[in-house]
Amino acid sequence: MLSILGITAPIFILIAIGFVACRAGMITRDQTAGMGRFVITFALPALVIRALLERPLAEVVNWSYMLAYGLGSLLVFGLGYGFARRVRKDSVSGSALVGLGMSVSNSGFVGYPIVVMAVGAPAGVALALGMIIENLMMIPLALTLAELGRQSGGSVWQALGGTARNLVRHPILIAITAALLLAILDLHPPPVAMRVIDMLATASAPVALFVIGASLNGMKPGGLLLDVGQMAIGKLILHPLLVLLCLSLLPISDPVLVSAGVLMAAAPMMSIYPILGARYGFEGRSAAALVVATIVSFLTVSAFIWVLG
């Protein structure tokens, strides 16, 4: 148990430091947003580039892993959407956001720091492959459905077009594309550039965790108990279990990568979830779900680390 706490405790201590710093007025929300933009625009792209270039391309691009992770995420999205739509009688947009909250992890800000503490270097590969699934499949699916629900009769192609325009400018997807091209062409950045990439990548985990803690300040988890409970259970328990099931059914020879995928799925929903929720009128529910899931994930992630050995 102490070894598990040795992995999870530093993660959540850094989150707590960020929360206290913002609560005490040591940093402002604008400063927090600036650090978040640094992580998304520079640190995480550098981490992805390093992860994709430090191994042969054949070892990095694992189609079985991506299929399993994508299938597990799709299953939990479908369950979340269907439950919200049929049982809770939620709108199309609201149901799509419930599915999104249950099926897309905070891979860069929480998932990667946890996985790198648990399994080491393969965490970078799991991050890159998981982000391909999240950014090219899960997020476009959810936002397209949410846009269709909001437009009430709008064209699916208009919704897809708007989502695609946002995705092609995403720094992490640009980094994945650039790194894959370099790997395919067997090109490597010069040593000075790689040193800069290493320095930026090393900064990604601590800064990301600090930003998560600071962002939680002011969010209120009260009310909305059933909605928040559904999303927290779906994200923290159902998502990693379904990913584990799919990873177990497909031929994946590396057990460390399996563990990395399950722990990545066990992370709470992405930090911009309340921002996306606000676009469709669900900011309160989305913020409450993020707060509760982030706090409870200390217990659930520790449990999955124990189960995975």
N, C-alpha and C positions, 0 to 999 in steps of 0.2 A: 504493500500500500504506500509506503514511504517513497518507493521508486516512482510510482505513478504520480504522487504529489510533486515529486521533483520535476516532472514534465509539465504538469498542468498549473501548479502554483505560480511559477514565474510569469506565465502568460497572463493570468488574471490579476496578479499584483501590478503588472504594467498597465493593464486596463484600469485598475483602481487608482493608480497614480495619475493617469490622465483625467479621470473623473474628479478626483480631489483637487487637482491643479485648476481645472475649469471652475469647479464649485467655489474655490477660494479666491477666484478672480486673478490668479496668476497668469492665465492666458484667456483670450477672448474667443468668441465664436469665429470671428474673422480669421484669427490666427490659426485656429483649429482647421478651418476650411482650407487655409493656405497649405498647412502640413498635409492635409488629405490630398490636395491637388499634386503636391510633390510626390507622394507615394504612387498615385495613379499614373502621373505623367512621366515620372523619371525612375523611381526606385523599382516598382514592380515590372515595368518593361525591361529594365536592366537585368532583373532576376530571371525573367523568362528567357532572355537572350543567352544568359550564362548557362542556364539549365539545358537549353537546346543545343548549345555548341560544345559543351564539355564531354559529350558522349557521341559515338557514331549515330547517324540518323536512324539506322535500322533498329537500334536499341531504344531510341526515344519514341518514335511513332509506333505505338502499340495499338493496333486496330481493335483487338479483342477487349482491351481495357476501355477504350473510348466507347465501344458498343455497349459494354456492360454498364458503365457509368451513365451513359445516355439513356439506356433502357430503364435502369433503376430510377433515374430522375423523371423520366416520362411517366412511369407508373405512379409515382407519388404525386406528380402534378395532376394526373387524371383523377386520382382518388380525392385529392383536395378540391379540385374544381367540381367534381361530381357531387361531393358531400355538400359543399357550399351552395351549389345551384339547386339540387333536388331536395335536400333535407332542410337546410337553413333558408331556402328560398331567396338566396342572394341574387343580385344582378349579374349580368354577364361580366361586366368590368370587375365587380367585387369578387366574383368567383375566380376570375383569372388571376387577380392579385393574391388570393388565398393560395392557389396552386403555385404561384411564383414564390411566395414566402416559404412554402414547404419543400420546394425542389431546387432552389438555387442557394448555394452556400456563400458565406463571406470568405471566399477562398483565399484572397490575398491578404486581408487584414487579420483574420483569425485562423482560418484553416491552415495556411502555410506555416505560421509560427508554431502551431501545435504539432503539425506533422514533422517539421524539421527537427523538433526536440525529440520526437518519438522514434523516427526512422533515419534521420540524417539526410544525405544528399538526394535520394530518390524523391524527396518532397518537391524539389524544383520541377522534376518531370511530371509528377502528379498534378502540380499546379498548372503547368502549361497545357496538359491534355484536358484537365477539367475545365479550364477557361475556354478552350475551344468548344466544348460541349455547351457550356453555359452561354457563351456570347453568340454562337452561331445557331443554336437550336432552342434552348430553354427560354432565354430572355426574349428573342424575337417572337416565339410562339405566344408567350404570355402577353406581351405588349400589343401584339396584333389583335388578339381576342379582346383586350381591354379597350383598344381604340375602336373596334367594331361595336362594342357595347356602348361606348360613349357617343359615337356618331349615329347610332340607331339607324342602320340601313346604309352606312357608308361602304365604299368599295373595299374589299379585302386587299386589292392591289394598292390602293392609296395607303392603307395602314401598313402594308409590308414595305412600300416604298419609303415611308417616313422612318420606319425602324431601320431599314438598310442604310439610309443616309447617315443616321446617327452612328451606326456600328462601324462604317468604313473609316470614321475619324477617331475611333477608340484607340488610345495609345497602346494598349496591351495587344490588341489584334494587329496593329501595325508592327509591333515588336515580334510577334509570332511569325508573321509573314516574312519579315526581313531575316529573322534567324533561320527559318526553313529554307529560304532562297540561298543564304550563305552556306548552309549545310549541304544542300543539293549540289551547289557549284564547288564544294570543297574549298571554300574561302574562309579565312579567319581574320578578324580585325587585328591591327598591329598591337604589340604588347602594351603601349601606352593607353590605347583605347580600351583594351581588356582590363587594365588596372582601374580605369575610371568606372567601367561597367561593374567590376567586383565591388568597388567602394559604394556605389549606388545600391547594388543588390544587398549588401550587408546592412544597409540602413533601413531596408524595407520593413523587416519584422518589428523592431522596437518602435519605430515611428508609427506604423500602422496600428499597433496595439494601443499606444498612447492616444491616438486620434479617436479610436473606438470609445475609450473611456471618457474622453472629453465630450464626445458627441452624445453620450448617454445622459449627460447633465441636463436637467430640465424636462426630460421626457417622463411622462406619467403613465404607469402601468395599470392604474385603477380602472374599474368598469370593464365592460366588454369581456367578461370572464370566459364565456363559452367560445367566442371567436378566437381569443388569444390562446386559450388552452388547446384548441384544435390545431392551430398553426404551430405552437411550440411542440406538441407531441408529434405532429407530422414531420416537422423539420429535424428535431433532435433524436427521434427514435425510429420513426417509420422510414425516413429517407436513408439513413445508414444501413438499416436492416435490408431494405430492398436492393440497395447497391451491393451489399455483401452477398445476397442471394444470387444476383446476376453475375457478380464476379466469380462466384463458386461454380456456376453452371457453364462458364466459358473457359476455354483453354488458356489460362494465364499462368505461366511457369514461375513467375517471381512473387513469392508470398509477401515480400516487403512492399511491393507495389499494390498488392491487394489491401494490406493494412493501411497504406497511405490513402487509397481511395475511400475506404470506409471512414477513416478519421476526417478526411476532407468533407465527406457528406454529413458528418456529425456536427460540423460547425454551424452556428446560428445563421440566419438569413443575412444577406448583404447589407452593408451599412447605409446604402442609398434607398433602402426599401421604403422608409417613410416619405422620402422625396417623390418616389414614383407613386406611392399611395395618395399623396396630396394632389397629384395631377388629376386623379379620378374621384376625389372627394373622400378618401379613406385614410387621411393622415393620422388621425387619432388611433384607429385600430392598428395601423401599420407600425406606428411608433411604440405602442404598448406591446405588440408582439415582439418587436426587436429587443426591448428592454428585458422582458421576461425570458425570452429565449437565450439572450446573452448571459444572464445571471444563472439560469438553470443549467446551461451547457457546461458549467464547471463540474457538475455532478455527472451528467450524462457522458461527456467526453472522457472523464476519468473512468467511468464504467466500461466504455468501449475499449479503452486502452488495456484495462484489466482483462476483459474477455479475449482480446486479441493476443494477449501475452506479451 
